[in-house]
Amino acid sequence: MIVLGIETSCDETSAAVVVDGALKSNIISSQFVHVKYGGVVPELASRAHQQLIVPVVEEALRTAGVEKSQLGGIAVTYGPGLAGALLVGLNFAKALAYALKVPYVGVHHMEAHIFANFIEQPVPQFPFLCLIVSGGHTQLVLVRDFFDRELIGETLDDAAGEAYDKVAKMLGLGFPGGPAVDKLAAGGNAAFVEFPRSFLNGKEFDFSFSGIKTSVLYWLRDYQRSNPGVSFAQQPGLLCDLCASFQAAVVDVLVEKTFRAASQLGVRELAIAGGVSANSELRKRMNALAGERGYRLTIPKAEYCTDNGAMIALTGYLRLKSGVSSDNELNAVPNLAL
């Protein structure tokens, strides 16, 4: 079975091809138009998807050495995400499936992030606990089988990736902020500022990252009052120390919560997914602790952590193979729950 996967949930236009579950191509076109606005502008994202989707799909097919007529099915993200952006991909997939007379299936974006761990070997063994951590979501999911899962914890306010972007904006690092903070943190002192760790006693599997964002804001306010006119350009080491301190606080919570949940659930297999799973400190800490405590950890390659068509194509392949498809009444669901 040859399946084309299409991803347009936010600001990446991506398409991929899998043949009998094996990835043959994964084309991603990122939208840099949002950089000057400090965040994704939904209307601009939709327009960019309209311009990019045809060439991106054609490149995915060409790279895979597949003709449209060979497709046995199409998979497409239908939520969660930006409404207009989702509709571009969903309507394109519907039209192409209708023209080719093949089935198509709507894919849950967050479910696809989980299955990014199955794109390449080694893959996690069931049951496993997956930490999904991205710009819009921070969730802990117990995965018993391919389509048997349970959401056991999620953020009550800001997602971890959202906190990274907001703090990066405060520090003048631009958008997206996560990679910039991660890079600067590597040269900083994580003990410079003891930012708060919110462990939410009584809600042991849930997360909260609004507090640390506010703490960084207050620290900057107080520092600027005490040091008027001093810029980060004059003290580059200070910027590295702040990034390292902020990142340590976020990663501490993510790691501690994940291993606490795994211990209580009796699960020995762990996985990470989502854009923030590309973060170097998170990957290092999770790998180190998994080794110390005897857990088996799976993390996708960085290119499969961010939004990509490969995870959509693979998830769609699994759905279509099991006999599941969608009808033309399927609509985009921006706030689709897991």
C-alpha positions as CSV (number, residue, x, y, z in Angstrom):
1,M,0.0,0.0,0.0
2,I,1.4,3.4,-1.0
3,V,0.1,6.3,1.1
4,L,0.7,10.1,0.7
5,G,0.6,12.1,3.9
6,I,-0.1,15.8,4.0
7,E,0.5,18.1,7.0
8,T,-0.6,21.8,7.1
9,S,-1.7,22.3,10.7
10,C,0.5,25.4,11.4
11,D,3.4,26.9,9.6
12,E,5.0,23.9,7.9
13,T,3.7,22.6,4.6
14,S,4.8,19.0,4.4
15,A,4.1,15.9,2.4
16,A,5.6,12.4,2.6
17,V,5.2,9.0,1.0
18,V,5.2,5.6,2.7
19,V,5.2,2.3,0.9
20,D,4.0,-0.6,3.1
21,G,4.9,1.5,6.1
22,A,8.4,2.3,5.0
23,L,9.2,6.0,4.5
24,K,10.3,6.9,1.0
25,S,10.2,10.7,1.1
26,N,9.5,13.6,3.5
27,I,9.4,17.1,2.2
28,I,9.0,20.1,4.6
29,S,8.7,23.7,3.6
30,S,8.9,26.1,6.5
31,Q,7.3,29.5,6.4
32,F,9.7,32.3,7.3
33,V,7.2,35.1,6.7
34,H,6.1,34.9,10.4
35,V,9.6,35.7,11.8
36,K,9.1,39.5,11.6
37,Y,5.8,39.2,13.5
38,G,7.2,37.2,16.4
39,G,4.7,34.4,16.0
40,V,2.6,32.6,13.5
41,V,0.0,34.8,11.7
42,P,-2.9,32.4,10.8
43,E,-4.0,34.2,7.6
44,L,-0.5,34.3,6.3
45,A,0.0,30.7,7.1
46,S,-3.1,29.7,5.2
47,R,-2.0,31.7,2.1
48,A,1.5,30.2,2.2
49,H,0.0,26.7,2.4
50,Q,-2.1,27.4,-0.7
51,Q,1.0,28.5,-2.6
52,L,3.2,25.6,-1.4
53,I,1.0,22.5,-1.2
54,V,1.1,21.6,-4.9
55,P,4.9,21.8,-5.4
56,V,5.5,20.1,-2.0
57,V,3.3,17.2,-2.8
58,E,4.8,16.9,-6.3
59,E,8.3,16.9,-4.8
60,A,7.4,14.2,-2.3
61,L,6.0,12.0,-5.1
62,R,9.0,12.6,-7.3
63,T,11.5,11.9,-4.5
64,A,9.7,8.7,-3.6
65,G,9.6,7.6,-7.3
66,V,5.8,7.3,-7.2
67,E,3.2,8.5,-9.6
68,K,-0.2,9.8,-8.4
69,S,-1.9,6.8,-10.1
70,Q,0.0,4.4,-7.8
71,L,-1.4,5.9,-4.6
72,G,-3.6,3.6,-2.6
73,G,-4.6,6.2,-0.1
74,I,-4.1,9.7,1.3
75,A,-3.7,10.8,4.9
76,V,-4.1,14.4,6.1
77,T,-4.1,16.3,9.3
78,Y,-7.6,17.5,10.3
79,G,-6.8,18.8,13.8
80,P,-5.7,20.2,16.1
81,G,-4.2,23.3,14.5
82,L,-5.1,26.6,12.8
83,A,-8.5,26.4,11.1
84,G,-7.5,28.0,7.8
85,A,-4.2,26.1,7.6
86,L,-5.9,22.7,8.3
87,L,-8.6,23.4,5.7
88,V,-6.0,23.9,2.9
89,G,-4.5,20.5,3.4
90,L,-7.8,18.7,4.1
91,N,-9.6,20.1,1.1
92,F,-6.6,19.3,-1.1
93,A,-6.5,15.7,0.2
94,K,-10.3,15.3,-0.4
95,A,-10.0,16.6,-4.0
96,L,-7.0,14.4,-4.8
97,A,-8.6,11.3,-3.3
98,Y,-11.8,11.9,-5.2
99,A,-9.9,12.4,-8.5
100,L,-7.8,9.2,-8.0
101,K,-10.8,7.2,-6.6
102,V,-8.8,6.2,-3.5
103,P,-9.7,6.4,0.2
104,Y,-8.4,9.1,2.4
105,V,-8.2,9.3,6.2
106,G,-8.1,12.3,8.6
107,V,-5.2,12.0,11.1
108,H,-5.1,13.4,14.6
109,H,-1.9,15.6,14.7
110,M,-1.0,14.7,18.2
111,E,-1.5,11.0,17.6
112,A,0.8,11.3,14.6
113,H,3.5,12.8,16.9
114,I,3.4,9.7,19.0
115,F,3.8,7.5,15.9
116,A,6.8,9.5,14.7
117,N,8.6,7.1,17.0
118,F,7.7,4.3,14.6
119,I,9.2,5.9,11.5
120,E,12.7,4.3,12.1
121,Q,14.1,1.6,14.2
122,P,14.3,1.0,17.1
123,V,10.6,1.5,17.9
124,P,9.0,1.5,21.4
125,Q,7.3,-1.6,22.6
126,F,3.8,-1.6,23.9
127,P,2.7,-0.4,26.5
128,F,4.8,2.8,26.6
129,L,4.5,6.3,28.1
130,C,4.9,9.1,25.6
131,L,5.7,12.7,26.5
132,I,4.3,15.0,23.8
133,V,5.9,18.4,24.1
134,S,5.4,21.1,21.5
135,G,4.5,24.7,21.0
136,G,0.8,24.1,21.6
137,H,0.7,20.9,23.8
138,T,2.4,19.3,26.7
139,Q,0.9,15.9,27.4
140,L,1.6,12.5,28.9
141,V,-0.1,9.6,27.1
142,L,-0.1,6.0,28.0
143,V,-0.1,4.0,24.7
144,R,-1.2,0.4,25.1
145,D,-1.4,-0.4,21.4
146,F,-1.5,1.5,18.1
147,F,-5.0,2.9,18.6
148,D,-5.5,2.2,22.3
149,R,-4.2,5.2,24.4
150,E,-5.1,7.2,27.5
151,L,-4.3,10.9,28.2
152,I,-3.1,10.9,31.8
153,G,-1.7,14.4,32.1
154,E,-1.5,17.7,30.2
155,T,-0.7,21.4,30.7
156,L,-3.2,23.5,32.5
157,D,-2.0,26.7,30.9
158,D,1.0,27.4,28.6
159,A,2.6,24.5,26.8
160,A,6.4,24.1,27.3
161,G,7.1,25.2,23.7
162,E,4.9,28.3,24.1
163,A,6.8,29.2,27.3
164,Y,10.1,28.9,25.3
165,D,8.7,31.2,22.5
166,K,7.4,33.8,25.0
167,V,10.6,33.9,27.0
168,A,12.7,34.2,23.8
169,K,10.6,37.2,22.8
170,M,11.3,38.8,26.2
171,L,15.0,38.3,25.6
172,G,14.9,39.6,22.1
173,L,15.8,36.3,20.4
174,G,13.1,36.3,17.7
175,F,10.8,33.5,16.6
176,P,10.8,30.6,16.8
177,G,12.5,30.9,20.2
178,G,13.1,27.3,21.3
179,P,16.2,26.6,19.1
180,A,17.7,30.0,20.1
181,V,17.2,29.4,23.8
182,D,18.6,25.9,23.6
183,K,21.7,27.1,21.7
184,L,22.5,29.9,24.2
185,A,21.7,27.7,27.2
186,A,24.6,25.4,26.2
187,G,27.1,28.1,27.1
188,G,25.3,29.3,30.3
189,N,25.2,28.5,34.0
190,A,21.9,26.8,34.9
191,A,22.3,27.7,38.5
192,F,22.5,31.4,37.8
193,V,18.8,32.0,38.7
194,E,16.6,29.5,40.6
195,F,13.4,29.8,38.6
196,P,10.4,28.0,40.1
197,R,9.5,24.4,39.2
198,S,5.8,23.8,39.2
199,F,5.1,20.2,40.2
200,L,1.4,20.7,41.0
201,N,1.0,18.5,44.1
202,G,-2.3,16.8,43.9
203,K,-2.3,16.9,40.1
204,E,0.8,14.8,39.7
205,F,0.6,14.1,36.0
206,D,-0.4,17.7,34.8
207,F,1.9,20.6,33.9
208,S,2.0,24.3,34.3
209,F,4.5,26.6,32.6
210,S,2.8,30.1,33.0
211,G,4.6,30.6,36.3
212,I,8.1,30.3,35.0
213,K,7.3,32.7,32.2
214,T,6.1,35.3,34.6
215,S,9.2,34.7,36.9
216,V,11.5,35.5,33.9
217,L,9.5,38.6,33.2
218,Y,9.8,39.8,36.8
219,W,13.5,39.0,37.0
220,L,14.1,41.1,33.8
221,R,12.0,43.9,35.2
222,D,14.0,44.0,38.5
223,Y,17.3,43.7,36.7
224,Q,16.6,46.5,34.3
225,R,15.5,48.7,37.3
226,S,18.8,48.0,39.0
227,N,20.9,48.3,35.9
228,P,19.4,51.0,33.7
229,G,20.7,51.2,30.2
230,V,22.6,47.9,30.3
231,S,21.8,45.6,27.3
232,F,22.4,41.9,26.6
233,A,24.7,43.0,23.9
234,Q,27.0,44.4,26.6
235,Q,26.7,41.2,28.7
236,P,26.4,38.2,26.4
237,G,27.2,35.8,29.3
238,L,24.2,37.0,31.2
239,L,21.9,36.1,28.3
240,C,23.4,32.6,28.2
241,D,23.0,32.2,32.0
242,L,19.3,33.3,31.8
243,C,18.6,30.8,29.0
244,A,20.3,28.0,30.9
245,S,18.4,28.8,34.1
246,F,15.1,29.0,32.3
247,Q,15.7,25.8,30.3
248,A,16.8,23.9,33.4
249,A,13.5,24.7,35.2
250,V,11.4,23.6,32.3
251,V,13.4,20.4,31.6
252,D,13.4,19.5,35.3
253,V,9.6,19.5,35.4
254,L,9.2,17.5,32.1
255,V,11.7,14.9,33.2
256,E,10.6,14.5,36.7
257,K,6.9,14.3,35.8
258,T,7.6,11.7,33.1
259,F,9.5,9.3,35.3
260,R,7.2,9.8,38.2
261,A,4.2,8.8,36.0
262,A,6.1,5.8,34.5
263,S,7.0,4.6,37.9
264,Q,3.4,4.8,39.2
265,L,2.0,3.2,36.1
266,G,4.6,0.4,36.1
267,V,5.7,1.2,32.5
268,R,9.4,0.6,31.5
269,E,9.2,1.9,28.0
270,L,9.3,5.7,27.3
271,A,9.1,7.9,24.2
272,I,9.2,11.6,23.5
273,A,7.4,13.4,20.6
274,G,6.7,16.9,19.4
275,G,8.9,19.9,18.5
276,V,10.4,20.4,21.9
277,S,11.6,16.8,21.9
278,A,14.4,18.1,19.6
279,N,15.7,20.2,22.5
280,S,19.3,19.0,23.3
281,E,19.0,19.3,27.1
282,L,15.7,17.4,27.3
283,R,17.1,14.6,25.1
284,K,20.3,14.5,27.2
285,R,18.5,14.4,30.6
286,M,15.9,11.9,29.5
287,N,18.6,9.6,28.0
288,A,20.8,9.9,31.2
289,L,18.0,9.2,33.6
290,A,16.5,6.3,31.5
291,G,20.0,4.7,31.6
292,E,20.4,5.2,35.3
293,R,16.9,3.8,36.2
294,G,16.7,1.0,33.6
295,Y,14.1,2.4,31.3
296,R,14.1,2.0,27.5
297,L,13.7,5.4,25.8
298,T,12.8,6.1,22.1
299,I,13.3,9.6,20.6
300,P,12.7,10.4,16.9
301,K,15.3,12.1,14.8
302,A,15.0,15.9,15.0
303,E,13.4,16.1,11.6
304,Y,10.5,13.9,12.8
305,C,10.0,15.8,16.0
306,T,8.7,19.0,14.4
307,D,5.6,19.0,12.2
308,N,6.2,16.7,9.2
309,G,4.3,14.7,6.6
310,A,6.2,11.5,7.5
311,M,4.3,11.0,10.8
312,I,1.0,11.8,9.0
313,A,1.7,9.3,6.2
314,L,2.7,6.5,8.6
315,T,-0.3,7.1,10.9
316,G,-2.6,7.2,7.9
317,Y,-1.1,4.0,6.6
318,L,-1.8,2.3,9.9
319,R,-5.4,3.6,9.9
320,L,-6.1,2.7,6.2
321,K,-4.5,-0.8,6.7
322,S,-6.9,-1.4,9.5
323,G,-9.9,-0.5,7.3
324,V,-10.5,3.0,8.7
325,S,-11.2,5.9,6.2
326,S,-13.0,9.2,6.3
327,D,-15.9,10.6,4.3
328,N,-16.3,13.9,2.6
329,E,-18.2,15.3,5.6
330,L,-15.0,15.4,7.7
331,N,-14.2,19.0,8.7
332,A,-11.1,20.7,10.3
333,V,-11.2,20.6,14.1
334,P,-8.8,23.3,15.4
335,N,-9.2,22.2,19.1
336,L,-9.4,18.5,18.5
337,A,-8.9,16.7,21.8
338,L,-6.6,13.7,22.2
